[in-house]
């Protein structure tokens, strides 16, 4: 059985007890640019989301997992999205809520664990990530983890009165 544990973190399914964390994360306006959010989420809406979080990735085409410290504190989320089992691919996204917990290896650890799961358990051939061109930390992170920059989506995101390019990264599973 594959362990969803890294050196610094472990990944687990969302639980009902994650409502307050999810509320804080989804309503942090600094993160809305990367998530495409334009309005706040109520706890009621997020509770409905948690009520359905158990649904299978093959049904909802998404898997969202909590990033937890070894002390069992939830510090972020990591997603597989646009899951396409026919073509054996999915997108990957990661967010760590507290700024002081970023750029210390947590994201790298979480992505490594999720990549192993996606390639070994879900038998995916490739993963991709979309990163805004001004998110230098994420660009460095994905490159460090073996994702290759394969394209630029010009003027892809409209934010604060201006357009931003989005960089497309891809990682092919060479073990398939």
PyMOL CGO cylinders between C-alpha atoms (Angstrom):
from pymol import cmd
from pymol.cgo import CYLINDER

trace = [
    CYLINDER, 0.00, 0.00, 0.00, 1.23, 3.48, -0.85, 0.3, 1, 1, 1, 1, 1, 1,
    CYLINDER, 1.23, 3.48, -0.85, 1.82, 5.78, 2.10, 0.3, 1, 1, 1, 1, 1, 1,
    CYLINDER, 1.82, 5.78, 2.10, 0.75, 9.40, 1.63, 0.3, 1, 1, 1, 1, 1, 1,
    CYLINDER, 0.75, 9.40, 1.63, 3.49, 10.60, 3.94, 0.3, 1, 1, 1, 1, 1, 1,
    CYLINDER, 3.49, 10.60, 3.94, 6.46, 12.76, 3.05, 0.3, 1, 1, 1, 1, 1, 1,
    CYLINDER, 6.46, 12.76, 3.05, 9.47, 13.92, 5.03, 0.3, 1, 1, 1, 1, 1, 1,
    CYLINDER, 9.47, 13.92, 5.03, 7.70, 16.93, 6.58, 0.3, 1, 1, 1, 1, 1, 1,
    CYLINDER, 7.70, 16.93, 6.58, 3.99, 16.31, 5.95, 0.3, 1, 1, 1, 1, 1, 1,
    CYLINDER, 3.99, 16.31, 5.95, 1.32, 13.76, 5.23, 0.3, 1, 1, 1, 1, 1, 1,
    CYLINDER, 1.32, 13.76, 5.23, -1.75, 14.01, 3.02, 0.3, 1, 1, 1, 1, 1, 1,
    CYLINDER, -1.75, 14.01, 3.02, -5.22, 12.98, 4.10, 0.3, 1, 1, 1, 1, 1, 1,
    CYLINDER, -5.22, 12.98, 4.10, -8.81, 13.26, 2.96, 0.3, 1, 1, 1, 1, 1, 1,
    CYLINDER, -8.81, 13.26, 2.96, -10.91, 16.26, 3.98, 0.3, 1, 1, 1, 1, 1, 1,
    CYLINDER, -10.91, 16.26, 3.98, -12.84, 15.81, 7.22, 0.3, 1, 1, 1, 1, 1, 1,
    CYLINDER, -12.84, 15.81, 7.22, -15.83, 17.68, 8.65, 0.3, 1, 1, 1, 1, 1, 1,
    CYLINDER, -15.83, 17.68, 8.65, -13.45, 19.16, 11.23, 0.3, 1, 1, 1, 1, 1, 1,
    CYLINDER, -13.45, 19.16, 11.23, -11.65, 21.02, 8.40, 0.3, 1, 1, 1, 1, 1, 1,
    CYLINDER, -11.65, 21.02, 8.40, -14.51, 23.48, 7.92, 0.3, 1, 1, 1, 1, 1, 1,
    CYLINDER, -14.51, 23.48, 7.92, -12.83, 26.38, 9.76, 0.3, 1, 1, 1, 1, 1, 1,
    CYLINDER, -12.83, 26.38, 9.76, -9.54, 25.86, 7.90, 0.3, 1, 1, 1, 1, 1, 1,
    CYLINDER, -9.54, 25.86, 7.90, -11.34, 25.66, 4.55, 0.3, 1, 1, 1, 1, 1, 1,
    CYLINDER, -11.34, 25.66, 4.55, -13.32, 28.80, 5.40, 0.3, 1, 1, 1, 1, 1, 1,
    CYLINDER, -13.32, 28.80, 5.40, -10.12, 30.71, 6.23, 0.3, 1, 1, 1, 1, 1, 1,
    CYLINDER, -10.12, 30.71, 6.23, -8.32, 29.51, 3.10, 0.3, 1, 1, 1, 1, 1, 1,
    CYLINDER, -8.32, 29.51, 3.10, -11.15, 30.07, 0.63, 0.3, 1, 1, 1, 1, 1, 1,
    CYLINDER, -11.15, 30.07, 0.63, -11.80, 33.56, 2.00, 0.3, 1, 1, 1, 1, 1, 1,
    CYLINDER, -11.80, 33.56, 2.00, -8.18, 34.74, 1.96, 0.3, 1, 1, 1, 1, 1, 1,
    CYLINDER, -8.18, 34.74, 1.96, -8.41, 37.29, -0.84, 0.3, 1, 1, 1, 1, 1, 1,
    CYLINDER, -8.41, 37.29, -0.84, -4.65, 37.13, -1.53, 0.3, 1, 1, 1, 1, 1, 1,
    CYLINDER, -4.65, 37.13, -1.53, -5.24, 33.60, -2.85, 0.3, 1, 1, 1, 1, 1, 1,
    CYLINDER, -5.24, 33.60, -2.85, -8.22, 34.40, -5.06, 0.3, 1, 1, 1, 1, 1, 1,
    CYLINDER, -8.22, 34.40, -5.06, -6.05, 35.18, -8.06, 0.3, 1, 1, 1, 1, 1, 1,
    CYLINDER, -6.05, 35.18, -8.06, -4.71, 31.62, -8.24, 0.3, 1, 1, 1, 1, 1, 1,
    CYLINDER, -4.71, 31.62, -8.24, -8.03, 29.94, -7.47, 0.3, 1, 1, 1, 1, 1, 1,
    CYLINDER, -8.03, 29.94, -7.47, -10.22, 32.04, -9.75, 0.3, 1, 1, 1, 1, 1, 1,
    CYLINDER, -10.22, 32.04, -9.75, -12.44, 32.98, -6.83, 0.3, 1, 1, 1, 1, 1, 1,
    CYLINDER, -12.44, 32.98, -6.83, -14.32, 36.27, -7.10, 0.3, 1, 1, 1, 1, 1, 1,
    CYLINDER, -14.32, 36.27, -7.10, -16.71, 36.11, -4.12, 0.3, 1, 1, 1, 1, 1, 1,
    CYLINDER, -16.71, 36.11, -4.12, -16.43, 34.94, -0.51, 0.3, 1, 1, 1, 1, 1, 1,
    CYLINDER, -16.43, 34.94, -0.51, -17.63, 31.50, 0.51, 0.3, 1, 1, 1, 1, 1, 1,
    CYLINDER, -17.63, 31.50, 0.51, -20.07, 31.00, 3.38, 0.3, 1, 1, 1, 1, 1, 1,
    CYLINDER, -20.07, 31.00, 3.38, -19.58, 28.24, 5.91, 0.3, 1, 1, 1, 1, 1, 1,
    CYLINDER, -19.58, 28.24, 5.91, -22.87, 26.74, 4.72, 0.3, 1, 1, 1, 1, 1, 1,
    CYLINDER, -22.87, 26.74, 4.72, -21.59, 26.42, 1.13, 0.3, 1, 1, 1, 1, 1, 1,
    CYLINDER, -21.59, 26.42, 1.13, -18.31, 24.96, 2.34, 0.3, 1, 1, 1, 1, 1, 1,
    CYLINDER, -18.31, 24.96, 2.34, -20.19, 22.51, 4.59, 0.3, 1, 1, 1, 1, 1, 1,
    CYLINDER, -20.19, 22.51, 4.59, -22.10, 21.30, 1.52, 0.3, 1, 1, 1, 1, 1, 1,
    CYLINDER, -22.10, 21.30, 1.52, -18.77, 20.88, -0.25, 0.3, 1, 1, 1, 1, 1, 1,
    CYLINDER, -18.77, 20.88, -0.25, -17.41, 18.84, 2.68, 0.3, 1, 1, 1, 1, 1, 1,
    CYLINDER, -17.41, 18.84, 2.68, -20.58, 16.73, 2.67, 0.3, 1, 1, 1, 1, 1, 1,
    CYLINDER, -20.58, 16.73, 2.67, -19.64, 15.62, -0.86, 0.3, 1, 1, 1, 1, 1, 1,
    CYLINDER, -19.64, 15.62, -0.86, -15.85, 15.50, -0.46, 0.3, 1, 1, 1, 1, 1, 1,
    CYLINDER, -15.85, 15.50, -0.46, -15.96, 11.71, -0.11, 0.3, 1, 1, 1, 1, 1, 1,
    CYLINDER, -15.96, 11.71, -0.11, -17.02, 11.25, -3.74, 0.3, 1, 1, 1, 1, 1, 1,
    CYLINDER, -17.02, 11.25, -3.74, -14.73, 9.22, -5.98, 0.3, 1, 1, 1, 1, 1, 1,
    CYLINDER, -14.73, 9.22, -5.98, -12.16, 10.91, -8.25, 0.3, 1, 1, 1, 1, 1, 1,
    CYLINDER, -12.16, 10.91, -8.25, -13.55, 8.94, -11.19, 0.3, 1, 1, 1, 1, 1, 1,
    CYLINDER, -13.55, 8.94, -11.19, -16.95, 10.52, -10.55, 0.3, 1, 1, 1, 1, 1, 1,
    CYLINDER, -16.95, 10.52, -10.55, -16.07, 14.16, -9.77, 0.3, 1, 1, 1, 1, 1, 1,
    CYLINDER, -16.07, 14.16, -9.77, -12.76, 14.34, -11.70, 0.3, 1, 1, 1, 1, 1, 1,
    CYLINDER, -12.76, 14.34, -11.70, -11.05, 15.96, -8.71, 0.3, 1, 1, 1, 1, 1, 1,
    CYLINDER, -11.05, 15.96, -8.71, -9.24, 14.90, -5.54, 0.3, 1, 1, 1, 1, 1, 1,
    CYLINDER, -9.24, 14.90, -5.54, -8.55, 17.44, -2.80, 0.3, 1, 1, 1, 1, 1, 1,
    CYLINDER, -8.55, 17.44, -2.80, -6.34, 16.43, 0.11, 0.3, 1, 1, 1, 1, 1, 1,
    CYLINDER, -6.34, 16.43, 0.11, -5.26, 18.24, 3.26, 0.3, 1, 1, 1, 1, 1, 1,
    CYLINDER, -5.26, 18.24, 3.26, -1.57, 18.88, 3.80, 0.3, 1, 1, 1, 1, 1, 1,
    CYLINDER, -1.57, 18.88, 3.80, -0.88, 18.15, 7.48, 0.3, 1, 1, 1, 1, 1, 1,
    CYLINDER, -0.88, 18.15, 7.48, 2.16, 18.51, 9.68, 0.3, 1, 1, 1, 1, 1, 1,
    CYLINDER, 2.16, 18.51, 9.68, 3.42, 15.48, 11.59, 0.3, 1, 1, 1, 1, 1, 1,
    CYLINDER, 3.42, 15.48, 11.59, 1.70, 17.12, 14.58, 0.3, 1, 1, 1, 1, 1, 1,
    CYLINDER, 1.70, 17.12, 14.58, -1.62, 16.74, 12.70, 0.3, 1, 1, 1, 1, 1, 1,
    CYLINDER, -1.62, 16.74, 12.70, -2.13, 20.46, 11.98, 0.3, 1, 1, 1, 1, 1, 1,
    CYLINDER, -2.13, 20.46, 11.98, -3.78, 21.23, 8.62, 0.3, 1, 1, 1, 1, 1, 1,
    CYLINDER, -3.78, 21.23, 8.62, -1.62, 23.81, 6.83, 0.3, 1, 1, 1, 1, 1, 1,
    CYLINDER, -1.62, 23.81, 6.83, -2.68, 23.59, 3.19, 0.3, 1, 1, 1, 1, 1, 1,
    CYLINDER, -2.68, 23.59, 3.19, -4.48, 21.80, 0.41, 0.3, 1, 1, 1, 1, 1, 1,
    CYLINDER, -4.48, 21.80, 0.41, -3.29, 19.93, -2.66, 0.3, 1, 1, 1, 1, 1, 1,
    CYLINDER, -3.29, 19.93, -2.66, -5.50, 19.01, -5.59, 0.3, 1, 1, 1, 1, 1, 1,
    CYLINDER, -5.50, 19.01, -5.59, -5.65, 16.79, -8.58, 0.3, 1, 1, 1, 1, 1, 1,
    CYLINDER, -5.65, 16.79, -8.58, -8.14, 18.40, -10.98, 0.3, 1, 1, 1, 1, 1, 1,
    CYLINDER, -8.14, 18.40, -10.98, -9.40, 17.82, -14.51, 0.3, 1, 1, 1, 1, 1, 1,
    CYLINDER, -9.40, 17.82, -14.51, -8.75, 14.13, -13.89, 0.3, 1, 1, 1, 1, 1, 1,
    CYLINDER, -8.75, 14.13, -13.89, -8.85, 12.38, -17.26, 0.3, 1, 1, 1, 1, 1, 1,
    CYLINDER, -8.85, 12.38, -17.26, -8.43, 8.60, -16.82, 0.3, 1, 1, 1, 1, 1, 1,
    CYLINDER, -8.43, 8.60, -16.82, -8.83, 7.88, -20.55, 0.3, 1, 1, 1, 1, 1, 1,
    CYLINDER, -8.83, 7.88, -20.55, -5.82, 10.03, -21.44, 0.3, 1, 1, 1, 1, 1, 1,
    CYLINDER, -5.82, 10.03, -21.44, -4.13, 9.36, -18.08, 0.3, 1, 1, 1, 1, 1, 1,
    CYLINDER, -4.13, 9.36, -18.08, -3.58, 12.96, -17.06, 0.3, 1, 1, 1, 1, 1, 1,
    CYLINDER, -3.58, 12.96, -17.06, -4.58, 15.50, -14.42, 0.3, 1, 1, 1, 1, 1, 1,
    CYLINDER, -4.58, 15.50, -14.42, -3.75, 18.98, -13.24, 0.3, 1, 1, 1, 1, 1, 1,
    CYLINDER, -3.75, 18.98, -13.24, -2.08, 19.58, -9.91, 0.3, 1, 1, 1, 1, 1, 1,
    CYLINDER, -2.08, 19.58, -9.91, -2.35, 22.57, -7.60, 0.3, 1, 1, 1, 1, 1, 1,
    CYLINDER, -2.35, 22.57, -7.60, -1.05, 23.29, -4.13, 0.3, 1, 1, 1, 1, 1, 1,
    CYLINDER, -1.05, 23.29, -4.13, -1.57, 26.03, -1.57, 0.3, 1, 1, 1, 1, 1, 1,
    CYLINDER, -1.57, 26.03, -1.57, -0.14, 26.57, 1.90, 0.3, 1, 1, 1, 1, 1, 1,
    CYLINDER, -0.14, 26.57, 1.90, -2.23, 29.07, 3.86, 0.3, 1, 1, 1, 1, 1, 1,
    CYLINDER, -2.23, 29.07, 3.86, 0.31, 30.77, 6.14, 0.3, 1, 1, 1, 1, 1, 1,
    CYLINDER, 0.31, 30.77, 6.14, 3.04, 32.73, 4.37, 0.3, 1, 1, 1, 1, 1, 1,
    CYLINDER, 3.04, 32.73, 4.37, 5.65, 31.78, 6.98, 0.3, 1, 1, 1, 1, 1, 1,
    CYLINDER, 5.65, 31.78, 6.98, 5.12, 28.10, 6.12, 0.3, 1, 1, 1, 1, 1, 1,
    CYLINDER, 5.12, 28.10, 6.12, 5.87, 28.65, 2.43, 0.3, 1, 1, 1, 1, 1, 1,
    CYLINDER, 5.87, 28.65, 2.43, 9.30, 28.19, 0.82, 0.3, 1, 1, 1, 1, 1, 1,
    CYLINDER, 9.30, 28.19, 0.82, 10.44, 25.75, 3.51, 0.3, 1, 1, 1, 1, 1, 1,
    CYLINDER, 10.44, 25.75, 3.51, 9.95, 22.48, 1.61, 0.3, 1, 1, 1, 1, 1, 1,
    CYLINDER, 9.95, 22.48, 1.61, 6.33, 21.73, 2.54, 0.3, 1, 1, 1, 1, 1, 1,
    CYLINDER, 6.33, 21.73, 2.54, 4.98, 22.30, -0.98, 0.3, 1, 1, 1, 1, 1, 1,
    CYLINDER, 4.98, 22.30, -0.98, 7.77, 20.22, -2.51, 0.3, 1, 1, 1, 1, 1, 1,
    CYLINDER, 7.77, 20.22, -2.51, 7.09, 17.40, -0.09, 0.3, 1, 1, 1, 1, 1, 1,
    CYLINDER, 7.09, 17.40, -0.09, 3.33, 17.48, -0.76, 0.3, 1, 1, 1, 1, 1, 1,
    CYLINDER, 3.33, 17.48, -0.76, 3.75, 17.58, -4.55, 0.3, 1, 1, 1, 1, 1, 1,
    CYLINDER, 3.75, 17.58, -4.55, 6.24, 14.70, -4.44, 0.3, 1, 1, 1, 1, 1, 1,
    CYLINDER, 6.24, 14.70, -4.44, 3.82, 12.57, -2.41, 0.3, 1, 1, 1, 1, 1, 1,
    CYLINDER, 3.82, 12.57, -2.41, 0.88, 13.39, -4.69, 0.3, 1, 1, 1, 1, 1, 1,
    CYLINDER, 0.88, 13.39, -4.69, 2.92, 12.73, -7.85, 0.3, 1, 1, 1, 1, 1, 1,
    CYLINDER, 2.92, 12.73, -7.85, 3.89, 9.30, -6.53, 0.3, 1, 1, 1, 1, 1, 1,
    CYLINDER, 3.89, 9.30, -6.53, 0.23, 8.56, -5.77, 0.3, 1, 1, 1, 1, 1, 1,
    CYLINDER, 0.23, 8.56, -5.77, -0.94, 9.80, -9.18, 0.3, 1, 1, 1, 1, 1, 1,
    CYLINDER, -0.94, 9.80, -9.18, 1.67, 7.83, -11.10, 0.3, 1, 1, 1, 1, 1, 1,
    CYLINDER, 1.67, 7.83, -11.10, 1.66, 4.62, -9.04, 0.3, 1, 1, 1, 1, 1, 1,
    CYLINDER, 1.66, 4.62, -9.04, -1.93, 4.27, -7.84, 0.3, 1, 1, 1, 1, 1, 1,
    CYLINDER, -1.93, 4.27, -7.84, -3.95, 6.15, -10.45, 0.3, 1, 1, 1, 1, 1, 1,
    CYLINDER, -3.95, 6.15, -10.45, -1.57, 5.04, -13.22, 0.3, 1, 1, 1, 1, 1, 1,
    CYLINDER, -1.57, 5.04, -13.22, -1.42, 8.51, -14.75, 0.3, 1, 1, 1, 1, 1, 1,
    CYLINDER, -1.42, 8.51, -14.75, 0.98, 9.24, -17.57, 0.3, 1, 1, 1, 1, 1, 1,
    CYLINDER, 0.98, 9.24, -17.57, 1.30, 12.96, -16.96, 0.3, 1, 1, 1, 1, 1, 1,
    CYLINDER, 1.30, 12.96, -16.96, 0.55, 15.80, -14.58, 0.3, 1, 1, 1, 1, 1, 1,
    CYLINDER, 0.55, 15.80, -14.58, 0.43, 19.49, -15.40, 0.3, 1, 1, 1, 1, 1, 1,
    CYLINDER, 0.43, 19.49, -15.40, 0.44, 22.72, -13.42, 0.3, 1, 1, 1, 1, 1, 1,
    CYLINDER, 0.44, 22.72, -13.42, -0.63, 26.25, -14.30, 0.3, 1, 1, 1, 1, 1, 1,
    CYLINDER, -0.63, 26.25, -14.30, 1.50, 28.96, -12.65, 0.3, 1, 1, 1, 1, 1, 1,
    CYLINDER, 1.50, 28.96, -12.65, 1.21, 32.74, -13.01, 0.3, 1, 1, 1, 1, 1, 1,
    CYLINDER, 1.21, 32.74, -13.01, 4.35, 34.26, -14.47, 0.3, 1, 1, 1, 1, 1, 1,
    CYLINDER, 4.35, 34.26, -14.47, 4.95, 36.45, -11.41, 0.3, 1, 1, 1, 1, 1, 1,
    CYLINDER, 4.95, 36.45, -11.41, 4.77, 33.52, -8.96, 0.3, 1, 1, 1, 1, 1, 1,
    CYLINDER, 4.77, 33.52, -8.96, 8.51, 32.96, -8.95, 0.3, 1, 1, 1, 1, 1, 1,
    CYLINDER, 8.51, 32.96, -8.95, 8.45, 30.65, -5.92, 0.3, 1, 1, 1, 1, 1, 1,
    CYLINDER, 8.45, 30.65, -5.92, 6.02, 28.24, -7.62, 0.3, 1, 1, 1, 1, 1, 1,
    CYLINDER, 6.02, 28.24, -7.62, 7.93, 28.38, -10.90, 0.3, 1, 1, 1, 1, 1, 1,
    CYLINDER, 7.93, 28.38, -10.90, 11.11, 27.44, -9.03, 0.3, 1, 1, 1, 1, 1, 1,
    CYLINDER, 11.11, 27.44, -9.03, 9.27, 24.71, -7.12, 0.3, 1, 1, 1, 1, 1, 1,
    CYLINDER, 9.27, 24.71, -7.12, 7.79, 22.95, -10.14, 0.3, 1, 1, 1, 1, 1, 1,
    CYLINDER, 7.79, 22.95, -10.14, 11.06, 23.15, -12.10, 0.3, 1, 1, 1, 1, 1, 1,
    CYLINDER, 11.06, 23.15, -12.10, 12.94, 21.73, -9.10, 0.3, 1, 1, 1, 1, 1, 1,
    CYLINDER, 12.94, 21.73, -9.10, 10.51, 18.79, -9.00, 0.3, 1, 1, 1, 1, 1, 1,
    CYLINDER, 10.51, 18.79, -9.00, 11.07, 17.89, -12.65, 0.3, 1, 1, 1, 1, 1, 1,
    CYLINDER, 11.07, 17.89, -12.65, 8.15, 19.67, -14.27, 0.3, 1, 1, 1, 1, 1, 1,
    CYLINDER, 8.15, 19.67, -14.27, 9.07, 21.08, -17.68, 0.3, 1, 1, 1, 1, 1, 1,
    CYLINDER, 9.07, 21.08, -17.68, 7.81, 24.43, -18.92, 0.3, 1, 1, 1, 1, 1, 1,
    CYLINDER, 7.81, 24.43, -18.92, 5.98, 23.60, -22.13, 0.3, 1, 1, 1, 1, 1, 1,
    CYLINDER, 5.98, 23.60, -22.13, 4.09, 26.76, -22.91, 0.3, 1, 1, 1, 1, 1, 1,
    CYLINDER, 4.09, 26.76, -22.91, 2.82, 30.19, -22.01, 0.3, 1, 1, 1, 1, 1, 1,
    CYLINDER, 2.82, 30.19, -22.01, -0.84, 31.14, -22.08, 0.3, 1, 1, 1, 1, 1, 1,
    CYLINDER, -0.84, 31.14, -22.08, -0.77, 34.82, -23.04, 0.3, 1, 1, 1, 1, 1, 1,
    CYLINDER, -0.77, 34.82, -23.04, -3.00, 37.29, -21.16, 0.3, 1, 1, 1, 1, 1, 1,
    CYLINDER, -3.00, 37.29, -21.16, -4.66, 34.33, -19.45, 0.3, 1, 1, 1, 1, 1, 1,
    CYLINDER, -4.66, 34.33, -19.45, -5.65, 35.87, -16.10, 0.3, 1, 1, 1, 1, 1, 1,
    CYLINDER, -5.65, 35.87, -16.10, -7.18, 39.31, -15.63, 0.3, 1, 1, 1, 1, 1, 1,
    CYLINDER, -7.18, 39.31, -15.63, -6.18, 40.63, -12.22, 0.3, 1, 1, 1, 1, 1, 1,
    CYLINDER, -6.18, 40.63, -12.22, -6.15, 44.10, -10.68, 0.3, 1, 1, 1, 1, 1, 1,
    CYLINDER, -6.15, 44.10, -10.68, -6.80, 45.82, -14.00, 0.3, 1, 1, 1, 1, 1, 1,
    CYLINDER, -6.80, 45.82, -14.00, -4.12, 43.99, -15.97, 0.3, 1, 1, 1, 1, 1, 1,
    CYLINDER, -4.12, 43.99, -15.97, -3.62, 40.71, -17.82, 0.3, 1, 1, 1, 1, 1, 1,
    CYLINDER, -3.62, 40.71, -17.82, -1.07, 38.14, -16.69, 0.3, 1, 1, 1, 1, 1, 1,
    CYLINDER, -1.07, 38.14, -16.69, 0.48, 35.25, -18.54, 0.3, 1, 1, 1, 1, 1, 1,
    CYLINDER, 0.48, 35.25, -18.54, 0.16, 31.75, -17.15, 0.3, 1, 1, 1, 1, 1, 1,
    CYLINDER, 0.16, 31.75, -17.15, 2.96, 29.23, -17.58, 0.3, 1, 1, 1, 1, 1, 1,
    CYLINDER, 2.96, 29.23, -17.58, 2.07, 25.62, -18.29, 0.3, 1, 1, 1, 1, 1, 1,
    CYLINDER, 2.07, 25.62, -18.29, 4.30, 22.97, -16.70, 0.3, 1, 1, 1, 1, 1, 1,
    CYLINDER, 4.30, 22.97, -16.70, 4.14, 19.25, -17.42, 0.3, 1, 1, 1, 1, 1, 1,
    CYLINDER, 4.14, 19.25, -17.42, 5.66, 16.15, -15.86, 0.3, 1, 1, 1, 1, 1, 1,
    CYLINDER, 5.66, 16.15, -15.86, 5.61, 12.89, -17.77, 0.3, 1, 1, 1, 1, 1, 1,
    CYLINDER, 5.61, 12.89, -17.77, 5.80, 9.64, -15.84, 0.3, 1, 1, 1, 1, 1, 1,
    CYLINDER, 5.80, 9.64, -15.84, 8.85, 8.00, -17.39, 0.3, 1, 1, 1, 1, 1, 1,
    CYLINDER, 8.85, 8.00, -17.39, 8.19, 4.75, -15.52, 0.3, 1, 1, 1, 1, 1, 1,
    CYLINDER, 8.19, 4.75, -15.52, 5.09, 3.81, -17.53, 0.3, 1, 1, 1, 1, 1, 1,
]
cmd.load_cgo(trace, "trace")
